[in-house]
Amino acid sequence: NAGVTQTPKFQVLKTGQSMTLQCAQDMNHEYMSWYRQDPGMGLRLIHYSVGAGITDQGEVPNGYNVSRSTTEDFPLRLLSAAPSQTSVYFCASTPVGHNSPLHFGNGTRLTVT
Amino acid sequence: KQEVTQIPAALSVPEGENLVLNCSFTDSAIYNLQWFRQDPGKGLTSLLLIQSSQREQTSGRLNASLDKSSGRSTLYIAASQPGDSATYLCAVRDNFNKFYFGSGTKLNVKP
């Protein structure tokens, strides 16, 4: 009964380093998405996907890349980390075309120094 | 661009009180609206989902209403308990699979 799994839980990067945040879901959801949560600003959509091979930009996509090669996985890549990317990142999934709830992972807390 | 606002940002009430959390949105062309609960250091848990054609949804002590034409939703919590202390967020899903979140209401229920 895993649901949405995010790894790692915590990460510290130096400016300019790259890394990938992992997200996997076992509910066969077509829709997957990434958000960042900053104090006082709620969650903002970074990128989303409605199925394998399909991705699109959200509200704050700059500095982030995604790909969707399988239904289960939706990794988020930071190519050159910046201090402005210090945040808590959440992955979420839901079926497409249904009024179903959005299911969230427990988040990754990223600090860029 | 859809904007979602939640008022108040924080709320402290004594145990047993009934309370109302507010959510407003600027574009009425929505697919659905959801209310979430977030505990410190955790992800979001969906509480209630209201489809765009619905007016309200109920689950236990929680009741959420939706007035799409005026761009408002309320979450009513009856007989609040200390275990209800958390941050409550609302989110609207548009017709293009994008979700827009409010910044949340931090609720503290005092024993």
Interface residues (C-beta under 8 A of the other chain):
Chain A: V4 Y31 S33 Y35 G40 M41 G42 L43 R44 L45 Y48 V50 G58 E59 F90 A92 V96 N99 S100 P101 L102 H103 F104 G105 N106 G107
Chain B: V4 Y31 N32 Q34 F36 G41 K42 G43 L44 T45 S46 L49 Q51 L89 A91 R93 N97 K98 F99 Y100 F101 G102 S103 G104
